[in-house]
């Protein structure tokens, strides 16, 4: 019984570590996602400005 309890405790600790790693990975990807949205927005604005220049000529 004691050996099973130790193994179960070790598994629970490992699961907690993996959950923490997953949370950290999601936080990092959220920041990256925001940066990519800003970059995409800038490209879309540049394309729209280019189209407006050709239309207004």
Buried (B, 14 or more C-beta within 10 A) or exposed (E): EEEEEEEEEEEEEEEEEEEEEEEEEEEEEEEEEEEEEEEEEEEEEEEEEEEEEEEEE
